[in-house]
Amino acid sequence: MQRPTSHLMDCRLIDKQRLNDRYVLLIVETPLSISHALPGQFAQIRIDGSPTTYLRRPISLCQVINERELHLLVQEVGDGTKTLCALEPGATVNMILPLGKGYSMPSSPSICLLIGGGVGVAPLLMQGRRLAQAGHQVHFLLGGRTSTDLVMRASFEAFGTVNYTTEDGSLGEKGFVTQHSLLQQLNPGFVYTCGPKPMMQAVAAYAKQHHVPCEVSLENLMACGIGACLCCVEDTVNGHICTCTEGPVFNIEMLKW
Amino acid sequence: MVDQRVHLKGMTLRNPVMTASGTFGFGEEYTDYLDLSRIGGIIVKGTTLRHREGNPYPRMAETASGMLNAVGLQNKGVDYFINTIYPRIKSFDTAILVNVSGSTVEDYRETAARIQELDNIPGIELNISCPNVKEGGMAFGTSAAGAANVVKAVRSVYHKHLMVKLSPNVTDITEIAKAVEGEGADSVSLINTVLGMAIDAEKRIPKLSTITGGLSGPCVKPIALRMVWQTANAVGIPVIGLGGISSATDAVEFLLAGASAIQIGTANFIDPSLSQQVAEGIEVYCQRHGFASVKELTGALLVDKQGSFCSPRSECR
């Protein structure tokens, strides 16, 4: 079985930026090159010093810069992610990466629509950059509850056009991403999405309705992250398969949505 | 140089560290992180006669110092193992045992018989202790008669090393151990997971699709250690200890309690290179304490002649 090479390594936190009351951008230096990492892949991060946290936490890769600099957008949800976000620059972060299968690329020059919600925007930044560099037309559609949820805007704007929705109307169109007027105007050749499951299911329904290929990134609960424990399975058209090794990115044709 | 070898009937392990079934895939999932030729053996994922999809998601819940799982023996069946997996892993430089499970006695016997034909599989671990399946599994392992019955059936067709994995979800594990020893088991491994449950209070729902599941990780270690101690004092066949082992010191504790070898399970998820480190750490312990071989560690707990606590050390056996 062909597996992408991943590494177990002690990395160093070199910078940390708090982006809002829940999101933190961690910038990590890896001892080995991770230039082979693909958008949509993830890192399994050991959480040290949290008595209530036992398992590693899977976090999507947000950006890889210059072979050994990794950016991770982390939302503080529970004790594990809070402990991770409390680390200070200089701290050691033990990670296994890159893991899983990432987003694919369109086979011909395409209009690509990348729809993200909440912290799910993270892998779309890396995929948007890759698509833009390959000459595809990149449109981001990013949603949040309020304007402060929509972070790293300048980074996204560097790789394509960016449209926003907020539930309170404080930035972009008011409502959900799937209600944005762009969806009626753009005729995308490929849709990529990552975010809360109801949002992704609505995006998948849109893609199916318009007969557009669509890839989603699932966040099923994981234990090992490397295909050993079979905990994170998704019930697909091919039966139960591991999200960590066969995903986290899936073409919606594979899913029973 | 410490002699780390462990001699079990029909096979010799390089060292006492094995990896537990269901936590190490087929070994190939871990080759990026450790050198398989540095560990004693691997016990591959539970295999049944026919393909099983396992239980619905969610199948896992994290707990304090551990996790619950309810995977339910998902696997592609013994023929898939023989035809597809085995050719890929048969040349691994470590002992490869197959964990065998079933819904009926006949399932166990047939699966064991097919695996017997594989030259590079020196033994099987008979799983009569899976808490996550409706039929079979733990049902066989929670009564002495049921355990004896399935071991007797498998023993009649399986002539290599027969390890039997015991459930902790019983009143007296030594009764089960003695029953399987009586039917010809070559060793017993313990413990499988402890039946447990987790609830999401905010959503007012169970965290597992099966409601209950198997608890593993450091939180079960004291239970496992106690059961290994009791079992090692009750049977003559080797005891393989597992349950929450996360360091070389943990492993040494199991050996001192009477285990001949150990298995690393859930801790593989936290550190996929752990089993190799534990093997190295046991050697360091032996050197530091003047043991020429790992074998001498088995049951070397300092207690008095009656097996009771004793202090000072000079009065112990």
Interface residues (C-beta under 8 A of the other chain):
Chain A: M1 R3 T5 S6 H7 L8 R46 P51 T52 T53 Y54 L55 R56 I96 N220 L221 M222 A223 C224 G225 I226 G227 A228 C229 L230 C231 C232 V233 E234 D235 G239 H240
Chain B: G22 T23 F24 G25 E28 E29 Y30 D32 Y33 K45 E53 G54 P56 Y57 P58 R59 M60 A61 E62 T63 A64 S65 G66 M67 N69 V71 Q74 R88 G217 P218 T266 N268 F269 I270 D271 P272 S273
